[in-house]
Amino acid sequence: MEKKNKHIAFEKKDNVATITLDRPPVNVLNIEMMREINDVLRGLRSDCELKAVVFRANGKAFSAGVDVSEHTADKVQEMIEVFHEIFRLLNSIAAPSVAVVDGAALGGGCELATFCDIVLASEKAKFGQPEIKVGVFAPVASAIFPWLVGRNRALELLLTGESIDAREAERIGLINKALTVDEFDAKVSEFLGMLKEKSAVVLQIAKKSVDAGLYISVGAALGKIEEIYLNKLMKTEDATEGLKAFLEKRPPVWKNK
């Protein structure tokens, strides 16, 4: 089964659902595109034969993040709700999720990739949360990075906004595997083949058992961070200034308030 939307492509084959980001060149996530992703994810929640949900991308980047032009006072509530719905839906799907990253995964693109249960990246990939540079922060990464890499390393990534390459991301545990460009496609196919040969129900139960022992509640954490983001961060002058400066292609002038 294959379906082409405006900004994504969807295919389900051998009980593996593949969502391909298709808004080249860098797959910026606008509200319309995120709604398309959510529509697909909703349809997968009740699929008891599903063995994996795979995110891939066409273009030179996995995703450069959420569309800053939609990060305005009149749209930010809708944008955050639609964006975070991706993660709530992913969290509700029993099957494991796999991100296949063959380029830059930045901002919301990094959050989408690293939220997945398994992240396979080529050496061309890089990961980063540059939101702090435009006066905001990364809500989803704030919830999951401490689990993945520890509190202090998470703070380093989130507070500096600097990007790291795939090898460094693998070393610190942000992703599972950094693969050479030459072997990337073959190794990804090999890994997905290992999931395809497993029992769907056992894969789903195994994932559930790991999460049951690890998380208090990802949803609860995201809800608290979302409240801080909308009711505190987005009411600051610097959040407005940082986003405005980005769109005007000039350095921001921080007021620290």
Buried (B, 14 or more C-beta within 10 A) or exposed (E): EEEEBEBBBBBBEEBBBBBBBBBEEBBBBBBBBBBBBBEBBEEBEEBEEBBBBBBBBBBBBBBBBBBBEBBEEEBBEEBBBBBBBBBBBBBEBBBBBBBBBBBBBBBBBBBBBBBBBBBBBBBBBBBBBBBBBBBBBBBBBBBBBBBBBEEEBBBBBBEEBEBBBBEBBBEBEBBBBBBEEEEBEEBBEEBBEEBBEBEBBEBBEEBEEEEEEEBEEBBEBBEBBBEEBBEEBBEBEBBBBBBBBBEEEEEBEEEEE
